[in-house]
Amino acid sequence: MLGISRQTDYAARVVLHLACLAPGARVPLADIAKHRMLPLDFVRRIVGDLVKAGILMTSRGSGGGVSLARPAGDISLGEVVEATEGSMALNHCVSDRRVCPLAASCPVQSVWVDATQVLSDYLASVRFDALALRSEGHQASHLRVQATGRVRGAKRCAAPKDALV
């Protein structure tokens, strides 16, 4: 099966969780793990990769937690995939033609290159602000979580009903 790793799936869930909260909100890692049903140790490792990629930032102390490093609309699903998987390539010959002695004359190699570009462009176009608003039930559940008071650094947010898509 061609697919993403569990780490990438979890990373997208972490970023989506934060994108559903008010801008500037900081959340303890344990809360994200609990609400997204993820193993806490795995979330810690994922967050480290996402911080290195400039997608998330962390702060320590009593008001600390993890937050988006920039607005959700400036973060793409493609960036998250790249932060966890590395550069996108559907076949080794896409990223390094030298791995195949037939690459220069291979008609399939050009298809792999084109398909990789289409996938890369599509994932780069998917923004977390849009994902956060995709499902009324999904957004509503995050607003309830935020209302519990464990979210730091942002005013409580109540999205208008017409903002829920």
C-alpha positions in Angstrom: 0.0 0.0 0.0 1.2 3.5 -0.8 0.5 5.8 2.1 1.7 8.1 4.8 3.1 6.9 8.1 1.2 6.9 11.4 3.5 9.7 12.5 2.3 11.9 9.6 -1.4 11.1 10.4 -0.9 12.0 14.0 1.0 15.1 13.1 -1.9 16.3 11.0 -4.3 15.6 13.9 -2.1 17.7 16.2 -2.0 20.6 13.9 -5.7 20.4 13.1 -6.4 20.3 16.8 -4.6 23.6 17.3 -6.1 25.1 14.1 -9.5 24.6 15.6 -8.7 26.8 18.5 -8.5 30.6 18.7 -5.4 32.2 17.3 -2.6 32.3 19.9 -4.1 29.4 22.0 -1.6 27.2 23.9 -2.6 23.7 24.9 -0.8 21.2 27.1 0.5 18.2 25.1 -1.5 15.9 27.4 -4.7 17.5 26.3 -4.0 17.1 22.7 -3.1 13.5 23.2 -6.3 12.9 25.1 -8.7 14.7 22.8 -7.1 13.3 19.6 -6.8 9.8 21.1 -3.0 9.7 20.6 -0.2 8.2 22.7 1.4 11.1 24.6 5.0 9.9 24.0 4.3 9.8 20.3 2.8 13.4 20.4 6.0 14.6 22.2 8.2 13.3 19.3 5.8 14.6 16.6 5.7 18.1 18.2 9.5 18.2 18.2 9.5 17.6 14.4 6.8 20.2 13.9 8.7 22.8 16.0 11.9 22.2 13.9 9.8 22.7 10.7 8.5 26.1 12.1 4.9 24.8 12.2 4.4 24.7 16.0 6.1 26.5 18.9 6.2 25.5 22.5 6.4 27.5 25.7 7.3 26.3 29.2 6.0 27.3 32.5 2.6 27.8 34.1 1.1 29.4 31.0 2.9 27.2 28.6 1.9 24.6 26.1 2.1 24.1 22.4 0.6 26.4 19.8 0.7 27.1 16.1 3.9 29.1 15.1 1.9 31.0 12.5 -1.8 31.4 11.4 -3.5 28.1 10.4 -4.2 29.6 7.0 -0.4 29.8 6.4 0.2 26.1 7.2 -0.4 23.5 4.6 -0.9 19.8 4.9 2.1 19.4 2.5 4.3 21.1 5.1 3.2 18.7 7.7 3.9 15.7 5.4 7.3 17.1 4.6 8.1 17.7 8.2 7.4 14.1 9.1 8.1 12.1 5.9 10.8 14.2 4.2 10.6 15.3 0.6 7.8 13.8 -1.4 8.6 11.3 -4.1 6.4 8.4 -5.3 9.5 6.5 -6.4 13.2 6.8 -5.7 13.9 7.7 -9.3 11.9 10.9 -8.8 14.3 12.4 -6.3 17.5 10.9 -7.7 17.6 9.7 -11.3 20.9 8.0 -10.6 19.3 5.2 -8.7 18.0 3.7 -11.9 20.2 3.2 -14.9 17.2 3.3 -17.2 15.7 6.6 -15.8 16.8 8.8 -18.7 14.8 6.7 -21.2 12.1 5.3 -18.9 8.6 6.3 -19.9 7.3 5.4 -16.4 9.8 7.7 -14.6 8.2 10.8 -16.1 4.8 9.7 -14.9 6.2 9.3 -11.4 7.6 12.8 -11.6 4.3 14.2 -12.8 2.2 12.4 -10.2 4.5 13.4 -7.4 4.2 17.1 -8.5 0.4 16.9 -8.7 0.3 15.3 -5.2 2.8 17.9 -3.8 0.9 20.8 -5.3 -2.5 19.5 -4.0 -1.2 19.0 -0.4 0.4 22.4 -0.5 -3.0 23.9 -1.4 -4.8 22.3 1.6 -4.6 24.8 4.5 -5.5 24.1 8.1 -7.9 27.0 8.5 -10.1 25.4 5.8 -9.7 22.0 7.4 -10.7 23.3 10.8 -14.0 24.6 9.3 -14.9 21.6 7.2 -17.2 19.9 9.6 -19.7 21.5 12.0 -19.5 18.6 14.4 -15.7 18.7 14.4 -15.4 22.4 15.0 -18.1 22.3 17.7 -16.3 19.6 19.6 -13.2 21.8 19.7 -15.1 24.8 20.9 -16.4 22.7 23.8 -12.9 21.6 24.6 -11.7 25.2 24.6 -14.6 26.2 26.9 -13.3 23.8 29.6 -10.5 26.3 30.3 -7.4 24.2 29.6 -6.6 26.3 26.6 -4.2 29.1 27.4 -3.1 32.4 25.8 -6.3 33.1 23.8 -9.7 34.5 24.6 -12.5 31.9 24.7 -13.7 31.7 21.2 -17.3 31.1 20.1 -17.5 30.8 16.3 -20.6 32.2 14.8 -23.0 29.5 13.6 -22.6 30.6 10.0 -18.8 30.1 10.2 -19.3 26.4 10.8 -19.3 24.6 7.4 
